[in-house]
Amino acid sequence: MGRHKLPYKMKKPNQHHRYWRYVLSTDPHRSEISTKTKVKYEAERIAKEAYQLSIQEADKVISFSEYSKDFFTEKCKLTLRRQASNKPISPEILKAKRGQLLNHLQPQFGTLPLNEITQVMYEDWRMGIVLLAS
């Protein structure tokens, strides 16, 4: 039987790096992280703990309503950027967009975690709204 693939990759100390380093498979940037140790089994323990921690953090996905709570308000980054640019958003448009978010999107998707909302779900919901309106 072959050895299973680990969720992290270990890198040996060399002339440029004094300590063992690891790269997590869950890290989208694939950055090397130093273990600050020259002992292999200790470095592997540190990498394994970091992997477990990254898995726990990945499970903490916020809901749509929590993510969108500041959309179309004075705290919204888009609103602030647009107000600073040559094309600010009018208060009437902000109020209308905020109303659409609160009255339509949040009741439908508010409790769902962000990673569970798909484009198909949104399009199905949108087609339902369009069919009811016509």
C-alpha positions in Angstrom: 0.0 0.0 0.0 1.1 3.5 -0.8 1.4 6.3 1.7 -1.5 8.7 1.7 -1.0 12.3 0.7 -0.7 14.7 3.6 -2.7 18.0 3.7 0.5 19.9 4.0 3.9 19.8 2.4 7.1 20.0 4.5 10.2 21.8 3.3 13.6 21.0 4.7 16.0 23.5 6.2 18.6 24.6 3.7 21.3 27.3 3.1 18.5 30.0 2.8 16.2 28.8 5.6 17.3 27.6 9.0 14.1 25.9 10.0 11.6 23.4 8.7 8.7 25.1 6.7 5.3 23.9 5.7 2.7 24.8 3.0 -0.9 24.0 3.8 -3.1 22.6 1.0 -6.0 24.8 2.3 -3.9 28.0 1.8 -5.0 29.6 -1.5 -1.7 31.6 -1.6 0.5 28.5 -0.9 2.8 30.5 1.3 5.6 28.8 3.2 5.4 29.2 7.0 8.3 28.6 9.2 8.0 26.2 12.1 10.9 27.8 14.0 12.3 24.4 14.7 15.1 22.2 13.2 13.5 19.0 14.5 11.4 17.2 11.8 8.8 15.5 14.0 8.2 18.8 15.9 7.8 20.6 12.6 5.3 18.0 11.4 3.3 18.4 14.7 3.2 22.2 14.2 2.0 21.8 10.5 -0.7 19.3 11.5 -2.0 21.7 14.2 -2.0 24.6 11.7 -4.0 22.4 9.3 -6.6 21.5 11.9 -6.9 25.2 12.8 -7.4 26.1 9.2 -10.2 23.5 8.8 -12.0 24.9 11.9 -11.7 28.4 10.6 -13.1 27.3 7.2 -16.2 25.9 8.9 -17.0 29.4 10.4 -18.8 30.8 7.3 -20.9 33.8 8.0 -24.5 34.1 6.8 -25.7 36.2 3.9 -27.6 38.6 6.3 -24.4 39.1 8.4 -22.3 39.6 5.3 -24.7 42.1 3.7 -25.7 44.0 6.9 -23.9 47.2 5.8 -24.7 47.1 2.1 -26.0 50.4 0.7 -25.4 52.3 3.9 -22.9 55.0 4.8 -20.6 52.3 6.1 -20.6 50.4 2.8 -17.2 50.5 1.0 -18.9 50.7 -2.4 -20.9 53.7 -1.3 -17.9 55.4 0.2 -15.8 54.8 -3.0 -18.6 56.1 -5.2 -19.2 59.2 -3.1 -15.4 60.0 -3.4 -15.5 59.5 -7.2 -17.0 61.5 -10.0 -20.1 59.2 -10.0 -21.7 59.2 -6.6 -24.8 57.2 -5.9 -27.9 59.3 -5.1 -29.6 58.9 -1.8 -32.8 57.7 -3.6 -30.9 54.9 -5.3 -29.3 53.9 -2.1 -32.6 53.8 -0.3 -34.2 51.7 -3.1 -31.3 49.2 -3.2 -31.3 48.9 0.6 -35.0 48.3 0.4 -34.6 45.5 -2.2 -31.9 43.9 -0.1 -34.0 44.0 3.2 -37.4 43.1 1.6 -36.4 40.5 -1.0 -32.9 39.1 -0.7 -32.4 38.8 3.0 -35.7 37.0 3.6 -34.8 34.5 0.9 -31.1 34.0 1.6 -30.4 35.7 4.9 -30.0 32.6 7.1 -27.9 30.7 4.5 -24.1 30.5 4.8 -22.4 32.4 2.0 -20.7 29.3 0.7 -24.1 27.5 0.2 -25.6 30.2 -2.0 -25.2 29.3 -5.7 -25.8 31.2 -8.9 -28.5 28.7 -9.8 -30.3 29.3 -6.5 -30.2 33.1 -7.1 -31.4 32.7 -10.7 -34.2 30.3 -9.7 -35.3 32.8 -7.1 -35.1 35.7 -9.5 -37.1 33.9 -12.1 -39.8 33.2 -9.5 -40.0 36.9 -8.7 -40.2 37.8 -12.4 -42.9 35.3 -13.1 -44.9 36.5 -10.1 -44.6 40.1 -11.1 -45.8 39.6 -14.7 
